Amino acid sequence: MSRFLLLAALFFAFGCGADDEDQQAETPAETSKTAEDDGDPQVTKLMKLATEQARQGAVGKAIESLSQAIGFDPDNADAYRMRAEVYTAIREDANALADLGAAIRIDPKNAKLRASRGFFLMSRGQGDRAIKDFDEAVTLDPTLKTAFNNRGLIKVAKNAFDDAIADFDKAIELDAEYADAFNNRGYARFRAGKNKEAIADFDTALKINPEYVNPYNNRGLVNFQDENFTAAAADFSEAIKRNPYDVKYFEHRRQSYLKLEDAAKAKLDSERISWLQQLATLTRKAVSAPNELAPFVARGDFLARAQEWDRAITDYSRLIALAPTNPNGYARRAAAWLQKGDFDKAIADCTKVIDDESIETTTEAHSIRGDAFVGIKRFADAVADYEKAKRFDTKAAQAYHMYALTLKEKGEDSAATRYFQQALAMDPNLNRSRN
């Protein structure tokens, strides 16, 4: 895999023409020498800098650094490959393809470079061009398992199942623990009508990697086709457990529940499908307007209503990054931290609003911080914030009551009585016990 963290998760599920397809393409391994190995120290420094810049998401700067490295050393295939990876990540496909071509021209015997370009072309739906690169890659290096695996996927797309199975066989021969190849061979066998053999492959893939989502879904499809609907629903449930945001897993399970005549469970899946579709719409809006606040507010609030706190916090963090002097992002994130029980983080966000002169202080910040102080039993601080927020509900009453108890324990009876009375004024049903 590439050493760019920006691209560390760059896997493409290669579409083969069926909605219930669930296979796995794999990126080739590191394609050539690393920047640190040898060569011009200035080039090495620039390539290291580009790696760090890409890791931090500064892709423009990474491209600039790599362009400088190429200027100093125009025959450095690794620098072209690295720049191609950055271009790939930001969907500048023409530039990525040009850089991969340049790397191959410089180092034409490097099988992994061929496989990298084949992977890129495959991920962009150019299977015919990709297969030529994979053919060349396995000719140059007959031990390159990823090239056999990915070439097999293209053959599945062409309905050449026997040829695809032969490629997956070779990949497995090269690596008996190659879970992706077992999953992909299982899918090819399924498409070829060899359901029993397909199940065996999915079982093996899951034995190698029990957290691998795709084989659960694929095995569920085979079980569904074989009318083993209970087993199918169980498989789709395992896929959902590992990836609860993929609509197709819920749809597959819903169909299984309908076959089992379990209308209640099918209805729950229908509701989740609707929710995920709404989330997808909000996500498209956020992706299309990455520098606007409104899409992230809408998606964050939508996730928060569903108590999807971690993902909501991600969106609220984006709000803060986009508008660091706007108190609303901090307040929303603090409220989410509060719901997660991360009281210190909630306090930190609210304190930022309250203490930072560049941010307008809000009563909401005091209110949320008051709740967080209650969570860590700092009742005096909670009461102080509730007073500033002018908040007089039952939760505030509880804080006043607990503060009164601490004052009584210190022998400050007069102050304790005053806070007891204030607590009862807010909530007449509050337990009057002062013990």
C-alpha positions in Angstrom: 0.0 0.0 0.0 1.0 3.6 -0.5 2.7 5.3 2.4 0.4 8.3 1.9 -2.1 8.3 4.8 -4.3 10.4 2.7 -4.8 7.4 0.4 -4.4 4.6 3.0 -8.0 3.7 2.6 -8.2 4.0 -1.1 -10.0 0.8 -2.0 -12.5 0.7 -4.8 -15.4 -1.7 -5.0 -15.3 -2.5 -8.7 -18.8 -2.5 -10.3 -19.6 -5.5 -12.4 -23.1 -4.5 -13.5 -25.1 -5.9 -10.6 -26.5 -3.8 -7.7 -25.9 -6.7 -5.3 -22.3 -7.0 -6.3 -19.9 -6.9 -3.3 -16.3 -7.6 -4.3 -13.0 -6.1 -3.4 -10.3 -4.6 -5.6 -7.0 -4.0 -4.0 -4.3 -1.4 -4.4 -0.9 -2.7 -5.5 1.8 -2.6 -2.9 4.5 0.1 -2.8 5.6 0.4 -6.4 9.3 1.5 -6.2 12.0 2.7 -3.9 11.0 5.1 -1.2 12.0 8.7 -1.1 14.3 8.0 1.9 16.4 5.3 0.2 19.0 7.3 -1.7 19.4 10.0 -4.4 19.6 13.7 -4.3 19.2 14.9 -0.7 17.1 17.9 -1.8 14.7 15.6 -3.7 14.5 13.3 -0.7 13.7 16.2 1.5 10.9 17.4 -0.9 9.4 14.0 -1.1 9.4 13.6 2.7 7.7 17.0 2.9 5.1 16.1 0.3 4.3 12.9 2.3 3.7 15.0 5.4 1.7 17.6 3.5 -0.5 14.9 2.0 -1.0 13.3 5.5 -2.3 16.7 6.7 -4.6 17.1 3.7 -2.6 19.9 2.2 -2.8 18.4 -1.3 -2.0 21.5 -3.2 1.3 21.9 -1.2 2.1 18.3 -1.7 1.7 18.6 -5.4 3.9 21.7 -5.4 6.6 19.9 -3.4 6.5 16.8 -5.7 6.7 19.1 -8.8 9.8 20.7 -7.4 11.3 17.2 -6.7 10.6 16.3 -10.3 12.2 19.5 -11.5 15.4 18.6 -9.7 15.2 14.9 -10.8 13.0 14.4 -14.0 13.9 10.7 -14.0 12.5 9.9 -10.6 9.7 7.5 -11.2 8.7 7.4 -7.5 8.1 11.2 -7.5 5.7 10.8 -10.5 3.9 7.9 -8.8 3.5 9.8 -5.6 2.1 12.9 -7.4 -0.2 10.6 -9.3 -1.6 9.3 -6.0 -2.4 12.9 -4.8 -4.0 13.7 -8.1 -6.1 10.5 -7.9 -7.3 11.5 -4.4 -8.6 14.9 -5.7 -10.0 13.4 -8.9 -7.7 15.1 -11.3 -7.7 12.0 -13.4 -5.9 13.3 -16.5 -2.9 14.5 -14.4 -2.9 11.3 -12.4 -2.8 9.2 -15.6 -0.1 11.3 -17.2 2.1 10.9 -14.1 1.6 7.2 -14.0 2.5 7.0 -17.7 5.6 9.1 -17.0 6.7 6.7 -14.1 6.2 3.7 -16.4 8.3 5.3 -19.2 11.1 5.9 -16.7 10.9 2.4 -15.1 9.2 0.2 -17.8 10.2 -3.1 -16.1 8.5 -2.2 -12.8 5.4 -4.5 -12.6 3.9 -2.7 -9.7 3.8 0.6 -11.6 1.8 -1.2 -14.3 -0.5 -2.7 -11.7 -1.0 0.8 -10.2 -2.0 2.2 -13.5 -4.3 -0.8 -14.1 -5.9 -0.2 -10.7 -6.4 3.4 -11.5 -8.0 2.6 -14.9 -10.2 -0.1 -13.3 -11.4 2.3 -10.6 -12.4 4.7 -13.3 -14.4 2.1 -15.2 -11.9 1.6 -18.0 -11.6 -2.2 -17.8 -10.3 -2.9 -21.3 -7.4 -0.5 -20.8 -6.8 -1.8 -17.3 -6.6 -5.4 -18.3 -3.7 -4.6 -20.6 -1.7 -3.2 -17.7 -2.5 -6.2 -15.5 -1.4 -8.5 -18.3 1.9 -6.7 -18.6 2.3 -6.6 -14.8 1.9 -10.4 -14.4 4.2 -11.0 -17.3 6.9 -8.8 -15.6 6.2 -10.3 -12.2 4.3 -13.6 -12.1 4.1 -13.3 -8.2 2.1 -10.1 -8.2 -1.1 -11.3 -6.5 -2.9 -8.0 -6.6 -2.7 -7.9 -10.4 -4.2 -11.4 -10.7 -7.0 -10.4 -8.3 -7.8 -7.2 -10.0 -7.7 -8.7 -13.5 -10.1 -11.3 -12.2 -12.5 -8.6 -11.2 -12.5 -7.2 -14.8 -13.2 -10.7 -16.1 -16.2 -11.0 -13.8 -17.5 -7.8 -15.2 -17.2 -9.3 -18.6 -19.1 -12.4 -17.4 -16.0 -14.5 -18.2 -16.4 -16.4 -14.9 -14.1 -19.3 -15.6 -11.2 -17.0 -16.6 -11.9 -14.9 -13.6 -11.8 -17.9 -11.3 -8.5 -18.9 -12.8 -7.0 -15.5 -11.9 -8.4 -15.7 -8.4 -7.0 -19.3 -8.1 -3.5 -17.9 -9.0 -3.8 -15.1 -6.5 -4.7 -17.6 -3.8 -1.9 -19.9 -4.9 0.5 -17.0 -4.3 -1.1 -16.1 -0.9 -3.2 -18.7 0.9 -4.4 -16.0 3.4 -5.6 -13.6 0.6 -9.1 -12.9 1.9 -10.1 -10.6 -1.0 -9.3 -13.3 -3.5 -11.4 -15.8 -1.7 -14.3 -13.4 -1.5 -13.9 -12.5 -5.2 -13.6 -16.1 -6.3 -16.7 -16.9 -4.3 -18.6 -14.2 -6.1 -17.4 -15.4 -9.5 -18.5 -18.9 -8.5 -21.9 -17.6 -7.4 -22.4 -15.8 -10.7 -21.4 -19.0 -12.5 -24.1 -21.0 -10.6 -21.6 -22.8 -8.3 -23.3 -21.9 -5.0 -21.8 -24.6 -2.8 -18.3 -23.7 -3.9 -19.1 -20.0 -3.4 -20.2 -20.6 0.2 -17.0 -22.4 0.9 -14.9 -19.4 -0.4 -16.9 -16.9 1.6 -16.5 -19.1 4.7 -12.7 -19.2 4.1 -12.5 -15.4 3.6 -14.3 -14.9 6.9 -12.1 -17.4 8.7 -9.1 -15.4 7.6 -10.8 -12.1 8.5 -13.9 -12.3 10.6 -14.5 -8.5 10.3 -14.5 -8.5 6.5 -17.9 -7.2 5.5 -18.2 -8.2 1.8 -18.3 -12.0 2.3 -21.2 -11.7 4.8 -23.2 -9.9 2.2 -22.2 -12.2 -0.6 -22.9 -15.3 1.4 -26.3 -13.8 2.3 -27.0 -13.4 -1.4 -26.2 -17.1 -2.0 -28.3 -18.2 0.9 -31.2 -16.0 -0.3 -31.0 -17.6 -3.8 -31.0 -21.0 -2.2 -34.1 -20.0 -0.2 -32.2 -20.2 3.1 -33.8 -17.0 4.2 -33.0 -17.3 8.0 -29.3 -17.8 7.2 -29.5 -14.9 4.6 -30.9 -12.5 7.2 -28.3 -13.5 9.7 -25.5 -12.8 7.1 -26.9 -9.5 6.2 -27.2 -8.6 9.9 -23.5 -9.4 10.3 -22.7 -7.1 7.4 -24.9 -4.3 8.9 -23.1 -4.7 12.3 -19.8 -3.9 10.6 -21.1 -1.2 8.2 -24.4 0.3 9.4 -24.5 2.9 6.7 -24.8 0.8 3.5 -28.4 0.9 2.2 -28.0 -2.3 0.2 -27.4 -4.5 3.3 -30.7 -3.3 4.9 -32.5 -3.8 1.6 -31.2 -7.3 1.3 -32.2 -8.1 4.9 -35.6 -6.5 4.4 -36.2 -8.8 1.5 -35.2 -11.8 3.6 -37.6 -10.7 6.4 -40.4 -10.4 3.9 -39.7 -14.0 2.7 -39.8 -15.0 6.3 -43.1 -13.1 6.7 -41.7 -11.0 9.5 -43.4 -7.7 8.7 -42.3 -5.9 11.9 -38.6 -6.4 11.2 -39.0 -5.6 7.5 -40.7 -2.4 8.5 -37.8 -1.4 10.8 -35.4 -2.0 7.9 -37.6 0.1 5.6 -37.4 3.0 8.1 -33.6 2.7 8.3 -33.4 2.6 4.5 -35.4 5.9 4.4 -33.1 7.4 7.0 -30.0 6.4 5.1 -31.4 7.8 1.9 -32.0 11.2 3.6 -28.5 11.1 5.0 -27.1 10.4 1.5 -29.0 13.5 0.2 -27.5 15.6 3.0 -24.1 14.2 2.3 -24.3 15.0 -1.4 -25.1 18.6 -0.5 -22.2 18.8 1.9 -19.8 17.3 -0.7 -20.9 19.8 -3.3 -20.5 22.8 -1.0 -17.5 21.9 1.3 -17.0 25.5 2.3 -20.5 26.4 3.2 -21.9 26.1 6.7 -25.5 25.2 6.0 -25.0 21.7 4.7 -22.9 20.7 7.7 -25.4 22.2 10.1 -28.2 20.3 8.4 -26.3 16.9 8.3 -24.9 17.4 11.8 -28.3 18.1 13.3 -29.8 15.2 11.4 -27.2 12.8 12.8 -27.6 14.3 16.3 -31.4 13.7 16.2 -30.6 10.0 15.5 -28.0 10.1 18.4 -25.2 9.4 15.9 -23.0 11.5 18.1 -19.6 10.7 16.7 -20.6 11.5 13.1 -22.5 14.6 14.3 -19.4 15.8 16.1 -17.4 15.4 12.9 -19.8 17.8 11.1 -19.8 20.3 14.0 -16.0 20.2 14.0 -16.2 21.2 10.3 -18.4 24.1 11.2 -15.8 25.3 13.7 -13.0 24.9 11.1 -15.1 27.0 8.6 -16.2 29.6 11.1 -13.9 29.6 14.2 -15.5 32.8 15.6 -19.1 31.5 15.3 -20.4 30.2 18.6 -23.0 27.9 17.0 -20.5 25.2 16.0 -19.0 25.1 19.5 -22.4 24.9 21.1 -23.6 22.1 18.9 -20.4 20.1 19.4 -20.5 20.7 23.1 -24.1 19.4 23.3 -23.0 16.3 21.4 -20.0 15.8 23.8 -22.4 16.2 26.7 -24.7 13.5 25.3 -21.7 11.1 24.9 -20.7 11.8 28.5 -17.5 13.5 27.5 -18.0 16.3 30.0 -14.5 17.7 29.9 -14.7 18.2 26.1 -18.1 19.8 26.5 -16.7 22.2 29.1 -13.7 23.0 26.9 -15.9 24.0 23.9 -18.2 26.1 26.1 -15.3 27.8 27.8 -13.8 28.6 24.4 -17.0 30.5 23.6 -17.2 32.2 27.0 -13.5 33.2 27.3 -12.4 33.9 23.7 -13.1 37.6 23.0 -13.3 37.0 19.3 -16.4 34.8 19.9 -19.7 36.2 21.0 -20.6 34.7 24.4 -24.1 33.0 24.5 -26.4 31.9 27.3 -26.4 28.5 25.5 -22.7 28.1 26.3 -23.3 28.7 30.0 -26.3 26.4 30.0 -24.5 23.5 28.3 -21.4 24.0 30.5 -23.7 24.0 33.5 -25.0 20.6 32.5 -21.4 19.3 32.0 -20.3 20.6 35.4 -23.2 18.6 36.9 -21.9 15.6 35.1 -18.5 15.9 36.9 -20.2 17.0 40.2 -18.9 20.5 40.2 -22.2 21.9 41.5 -21.0 25.3 42.5 -19.7 25.9 38.9 -22.9 24.5 37.5 -25.0 26.9 39.6 -22.9 29.8 38.5 -23.5 28.9 34.9 -27.2 28.4 35.3 -27.5 31.8 36.9 -25.7 33.4 34.0 -27.9 31.4 31.6 -31.0 32.4 33.6 -32.1 28.8 33.6 -34.6 27.6 36.1 -35.7 24.1 35.1 -35.7 20.9 37.0 -32.1 20.0 36.1 -31.0 23.4 37.4 -33.0 22.7 40.5 -31.1 19.5 41.0 -27.8 21.3 40.8 -29.0 24.0 43.3 -30.2 21.2 45.6 -26.8 19.3 45.4 -24.9 22.6 45.9 -27.0 23.3 49.0 -26.2 19.9 50.4 -22.4 20.6 50.0 -22.8 23.9 51.7 -24.7 22.3 54.6 -21.9 19.8 55.0 -19.5 22.7 55.3 -21.7 24.2 58.0 -22.8 27.1 55.9 -26.4 26.7 56.9 -27.6 30.1 55.9 -26.3 29.8 52.3 -27.5 26.2 52.1 -31.1 27.3 53.1 -31.1 30.0 50.4 -30.1 27.5 47.7 -32.6 24.9 49.0 -35.3 27.5 48.7 -34.3 28.4 45.2 -34.2 24.8 44.2 -37.7 24.3 45.5 -39.0 27.4 43.7 -37.8 25.9 40.4 -39.2 22.4 41.2 -41.7 22.1 44.0 -41.7 18.4 43.8 -38.0 18.2 44.5 -37.1 15.9 47.4 -36.9 18.2 50.5 -34.5 15.9 52.3 -31.4 17.7 53.5 -29.7 14.6 54.7 
